[in-house]
Amino acid sequence: MKAAVLVFPGSNCDRDMAKAFEAAGFDVSMIWHKDHALPEGVDIVGVPGGFSYGDYLRCGAIAANSPICRELKAHAEAGGYVFGVCNGFQVLAETGLLPGALLRNAGLKYICRTVPLVVGTEDSVFTQGYEKGQEILIPIAHHDGNYFADDATLDRLEADDRVAFRYGRNPNGSARDIAGILSENRRVLGMMPHPERAAEDAHGNTDGKPVFDALATALERVLA
């Protein structure tokens, strides 16, 4: 199984994501933002957290127009898997691969702490390692994590069972407590909390590990 992790100027969770993928059994390549191609045969692309391009303009806006993001969009549109965390979620929203936008936190402050999440669906390769309604503890670290979409989009996300995670206690004002969403084909996940920071015993919490293990199990089945 092959994973590619994108690296932008200002990324700071790229190595964390790569280590989590490697621990689940993936062969991982780090891909620079100026590259014009993804590795041949890549199964999933990880878009990590951080502050790509210093968060100028809007968070993720410049990254979304980088050379490698053209390849990211082509990969997703061809049915490939994509996983964006924190700034990666912002990038996926800016590319149009996921609906909505990530606004400034309602309290206008940067938030860095572990928060409870409620699993919204088991029906995806990312969340099949959990049970719907299960509460897990995952770290957050963001200033612009307030998920916003119009009511029609929010209704559609809920009707299609595409809300992957909700906040148990909303820390940032996100509409309907949404912490992570899936694309229409369920192969793209964007979430603000950081499962890669809760993926090994040294982190003091392994509640994020099932995301990566579930991906590995699903892709092993597909590739068998």
C-alpha positions as CSV (number, residue, x, y, z in Angstrom):
1,M,0.0,0.0,0.0
2,K,1.4,3.4,-1.0
3,A,0.7,6.7,0.7
4,A,1.9,10.1,-0.3
5,V,2.1,13.0,2.2
6,L,2.1,16.5,0.7
7,V,4.6,19.1,2.2
8,F,4.1,22.8,1.9
9,P,6.1,25.7,3.3
10,G,4.7,25.9,6.8
11,S,3.5,22.3,7.1
12,N,4.3,21.0,10.6
13,C,2.3,17.8,10.9
14,D,3.7,16.1,7.7
15,R,6.1,13.8,9.6
16,D,3.4,12.9,12.2
17,M,1.1,11.9,9.4
18,A,3.8,9.9,7.6
19,K,4.7,8.0,10.9
20,A,1.0,7.1,11.5
21,F,0.7,5.8,7.9
22,E,4.0,3.8,8.3
23,A,2.8,2.3,11.5
24,A,-0.3,1.0,9.8
25,G,1.8,-0.6,7.1
26,F,2.0,2.0,4.3
27,D,5.0,2.8,2.1
28,V,5.1,6.6,2.4
29,S,6.5,9.2,0.1
30,M,6.9,12.9,1.0
31,I,5.9,15.1,-1.9
32,W,7.0,18.7,-2.1
33,H,4.5,21.4,-3.1
34,K,6.3,22.3,-6.3
35,D,6.3,18.7,-7.6
36,H,4.1,18.1,-10.6
37,A,3.3,14.4,-10.1
38,L,2.3,11.9,-7.4
39,P,4.2,8.6,-7.2
40,E,3.0,6.0,-9.5
41,G,0.4,3.7,-8.0
42,V,-0.3,5.8,-4.9
43,D,-3.4,4.7,-3.0
44,I,-4.0,7.5,-0.7
45,V,-2.8,11.1,-0.4
46,G,-2.4,12.8,3.0
47,V,-2.7,16.5,3.3
48,P,-1.2,17.4,6.7
49,G,-1.8,20.1,9.3
50,G,0.2,23.2,9.7
51,F,0.2,26.7,8.3
52,S,0.8,26.3,4.6
53,Y,2.3,29.4,3.1
54,G,1.9,31.1,6.4
55,D,-1.9,31.1,6.1
56,Y,-1.8,34.2,3.9
57,L,-5.0,35.2,2.1
58,R,-7.1,32.4,3.6
59,C,-6.0,29.3,5.3
60,G,-5.2,26.7,2.6
61,A,-6.0,29.1,-0.3
62,I,-2.5,29.4,-1.7
63,A,-1.7,25.7,-1.1
64,A,-4.9,24.8,-3.1
65,N,-3.4,26.5,-6.1
66,S,0.1,24.9,-5.9
67,P,1.3,22.5,-8.6
68,I,0.9,19.4,-6.5
69,C,-2.7,20.2,-5.7
70,R,-3.6,20.0,-9.3
71,E,-2.4,16.4,-9.1
72,L,-4.3,15.9,-5.8
73,K,-7.5,17.0,-7.5
74,A,-6.9,14.7,-10.4
75,H,-6.2,11.8,-8.0
76,A,-9.4,12.4,-6.1
77,E,-11.5,12.9,-9.3
78,A,-10.2,9.6,-10.6
79,G,-11.5,7.9,-7.4
80,G,-8.4,7.9,-5.3
81,Y,-8.4,8.3,-1.6
82,V,-7.5,11.5,0.2
83,F,-7.2,12.4,3.8
84,G,-6.9,16.0,5.0
85,V,-6.3,17.0,8.6
86,C,-6.6,20.5,10.1
87,N,-4.8,22.8,7.5
88,G,-5.3,19.8,5.1
89,F,-9.1,20.1,5.6
90,Q,-8.8,23.8,4.8
91,V,-6.9,22.9,1.6
92,L,-9.5,20.4,0.6
93,A,-12.3,22.9,1.1
94,E,-10.3,25.5,-0.9
95,T,-9.8,23.0,-3.8
96,G,-13.5,22.3,-3.9
97,L,-13.0,18.6,-3.1
98,L,-15.1,19.1,0.0
99,P,-18.0,21.6,0.5
100,G,-18.0,24.4,3.0
101,A,-15.3,26.6,4.5
102,L,-13.3,26.8,7.7
103,L,-13.7,30.2,9.4
104,R,-12.0,31.9,12.3
105,N,-12.9,30.2,15.6
106,A,-15.9,31.7,17.2
107,G,-13.9,32.8,20.3
108,L,-11.3,34.4,18.0
109,K,-8.5,32.4,19.7
110,Y,-6.2,29.6,18.8
111,I,-7.2,26.4,20.5
112,C,-4.8,23.6,21.4
113,R,-6.2,20.8,23.5
114,T,-7.7,17.3,23.4
115,V,-11.4,17.3,22.8
116,P,-14.1,14.6,22.7
117,L,-15.4,13.6,19.3
118,V,-18.5,11.5,18.4
119,V,-18.2,9.2,15.5
120,G,-20.9,10.1,13.0
121,T,-20.8,7.1,10.7
122,E,-19.1,3.7,10.3
123,D,-19.7,3.7,6.6
124,S,-16.3,4.8,5.2
125,V,-12.9,3.3,4.9
126,F,-11.7,6.0,7.4
127,T,-14.2,5.3,10.2
128,Q,-15.0,1.6,9.9
129,G,-12.7,1.0,12.9
130,Y,-15.1,2.7,15.2
131,E,-18.8,2.3,16.1
132,K,-21.3,5.0,15.2
133,G,-21.9,7.1,18.3
134,Q,-18.6,6.1,19.9
135,E,-16.8,8.9,21.8
136,I,-13.1,9.3,21.2
137,L,-10.5,11.8,22.4
138,I,-8.5,13.6,19.7
139,P,-6.2,16.7,19.9
140,I,-7.1,19.9,18.1
141,A,-4.7,22.8,17.3
142,H,-6.3,25.5,15.1
143,H,-7.3,29.1,14.8
144,D,-9.6,28.7,11.8
145,G,-11.5,25.5,12.5
146,N,-15.1,26.9,12.6
147,Y,-16.8,24.8,9.9
148,F,-19.4,26.7,7.9
149,A,-21.8,25.7,5.1
150,D,-25.2,26.9,4.1
151,D,-28.2,25.0,5.4
152,A,-28.9,23.2,2.2
153,T,-25.3,21.8,2.2
154,L,-25.5,20.9,5.8
155,D,-28.8,19.1,5.3
156,R,-27.4,17.2,2.4
157,L,-24.3,16.1,4.4
158,E,-26.5,14.8,7.1
159,A,-29.0,13.1,4.8
160,D,-26.2,11.4,2.9
161,D,-24.5,10.2,6.2
162,R,-21.4,12.2,5.3
163,V,-20.7,13.7,8.7
164,A,-17.7,11.6,9.8
165,F,-17.1,13.2,13.2
166,R,-18.8,15.7,15.5
167,Y,-17.5,17.6,18.5
168,G,-18.8,16.2,21.8
169,R,-18.4,19.8,23.1
170,N,-18.1,22.3,20.3
171,P,-14.8,24.3,20.8
172,N,-14.9,26.6,17.8
173,G,-18.5,27.3,16.7
174,S,-18.6,24.8,13.9
175,A,-22.1,24.4,12.3
176,R,-24.0,21.5,13.8
177,D,-20.8,20.5,15.8
178,I,-19.2,19.2,12.6
179,A,-15.6,18.2,13.0
180,G,-15.1,16.1,9.8
181,I,-16.9,15.3,6.6
182,L,-16.7,12.9,3.6
183,S,-17.0,13.5,-0.1
184,E,-19.9,12.3,-2.1
185,N,-18.0,9.1,-3.1
186,R,-16.8,8.7,0.6
187,R,-13.2,8.5,-0.5
188,V,-12.1,11.9,0.7
189,L,-12.2,12.8,4.4
190,G,-11.4,16.2,5.9
191,M,-11.3,16.7,9.6
192,M,-9.9,19.5,11.9
193,P,-8.8,17.3,14.9
194,H,-5.5,15.4,14.6
195,P,-5.8,11.6,14.8
196,E,-2.1,11.3,13.9
197,R,-1.3,12.9,17.2
198,A,-3.2,10.2,19.1
199,A,-1.8,7.2,17.2
200,E,0.8,5.6,19.5
201,D,1.3,4.9,23.1
202,A,3.9,7.6,23.5
203,H,1.2,10.1,22.7
204,G,-0.7,9.0,25.8
205,N,-3.7,8.2,23.7
206,T,-4.3,5.9,20.7
207,D,-7.9,6.9,19.9
208,G,-6.7,8.1,16.4
209,K,-5.0,4.9,15.5
210,P,-8.1,3.2,14.1
211,V,-8.4,5.7,11.3
212,F,-5.0,4.6,9.9
213,D,-5.6,0.9,10.7
214,A,-9.0,0.9,9.0
215,L,-7.5,2.5,5.9
216,A,-4.9,-0.2,5.8
217,T,-7.5,-3.0,6.2
218,A,-9.7,-1.5,3.5
219,L,-6.9,-1.0,1.0
220,E,-5.4,-4.4,1.6
221,R,-8.8,-5.9,0.8
222,V,-9.1,-3.8,-2.4
223,L,-5.6,-4.6,-3.6
224,A,-5.8,-8.4,-2.7
